[in-house]
């Protein structure tokens, strides 16, 4: 079964996410993707207790609600059972996003969305990424495909 590890973003990683948002501002706004970024400096806003509290909560929620999702995800994409995902907790950026090159999902602790559903959604993006690149699928089509697979894997 795939392994999911939850981590807290470092200040350096938070700055990287801020830079990523700044570089992709036009794409985010064009696609109406909500995001957060610092009102002050990252260092001034970095609150270890806030991150730790959210990490504890999300780990408990994941344990309650995962219900074999990662195993079904691996079977669906014919991936080996040892597929590992890292879920990093951030205070910035889109409400959820992914990096397929290192199987990392980033969840924004300010999200008003269902965080567990968002993590699952982003995991599907990671698994689907080779097909997206191969067939040059556009953003809205990609989101439709990901949401359809999510419904299938959650048995909705």
N, C-alpha and C positions, 0 to 999 in steps of 0.2 A: 504494500500500500504506500502511496506517496507520502512523503514526510513534509510537514509544514512547520516552519520555525518562525516565531514572531520576534522582531527586534525593534529597537528604538533608534531613530535616525540621530546621528551625531550632529553637532553644530556644523561641521564641514559638509555633511550630506545635505543638511537643510539649506545651506548656501548654494549647493549645486542645484537643488530643486528650484530655488528662487531664480537662479540664472536660467534654468531650463524654461521656466514660465516666461521670463522676460524675452527670451529668444523666440518663443512660440506664441506670443501674445495674439498675433493676428489669427493664427489657426484656432486658438481657443475661443476667441471672440466670434469668429466666423461660424464656428460649429456650436456656439452657445454652450460651451463647456465651462461649468462653474469652477472656480478655484479660489484659494486664499493665498495671501502673502503678507509679509510683515508690515505692521503699522509703524514699528520702530526698527531697530536692528535685530537680526536673528539672535545675537548674543543677549540682548536685553529681554527678549521674549521667551527665550529657552527656559522651560520650566520642567525640570526633571520629574517632579511629583505628578504633574499633569500627564506626562508621557507614561510613567509607571502605572498610574491609575487606569489609563486607557488600555495599556497592554494587558494588565490583569483582567480587565473586563472583556476584551476581545478574545483572549485565550479561553475564558470560560464559555463565552457565546459560541465560539468555534467548536469547542468540545460538545456542546449541547446540540448544535444545529448542522454539523458537517454530515452526519448520518450516511457515511459511505460515499459522499460526493467525489472525493479525490480518487477513490478506487474506480468508480464508474467513468470518471474523466480519463483515466489511464486506459481503461478497456476501450472506450469510445475512439480514442486516438491511437490505439495499438502501441502504447508506450510501455516500457518496462515498469514494473512495480516500484522500483527504487527512485522514480522521479521525485526530485525535491524542489520545494518552493520556499522562498523566503518572503515573509510579509513584513515590510518595514512600516513603521508608524511615523507619520510626519505631521507637522502643524501647517504645512504649506502645499501649494500646487493644486492640481485637479483633485476632485474628491476621491478618485481612485485612478491609478494608471499602472502600467506594466513595463518591464524590460525583459524581452524574450531572450536576450543574449545570456542572462544569468538567472532566469526563472524567478524574478523578483516582482512582487506586487507591492505597490505603495498605497497605503490607505491613509487618507487625511482624517485626523482625529476630529476635525470640525464638520465632517460630513453629516448632512441631515438625512442621507439615504440609509437604507438598510446595509450596514457595514459588511455583514456576512455575505449577503447577496452580491455586493460590490466585489468582494474578494473572489468569490466564485466566478463572477463575470470576467474579471481580469485574468484569472487562471486559464479560462477558455481562450482568451486573447493570446496568451503565451503559446498554448498548444496549437492554435490555429495560424499563428504567424507565418510559418513556411508556405502555407497555401495562399495566404493574403499576398505575400511577396511574389510567389510564382505566377499567380493569375492577376496581379495588379488590381486588387479589389479596392474600391473607393471607401472612404470613411463611413458613410451612412449605410452602405451595403454590408460592410464589415460588422457594424453594430447590430444590424438585423440578424445576420448569421449567428453572431455570438449569443444574442438573446434567445434565438430559436433553440440553439444547442443547450443553453442553460435551462430552458423549460423542459427539454427532453431529459436531461440529466437529473433534474429535481423532481421528475415525474409529475409535472404540472399539466 
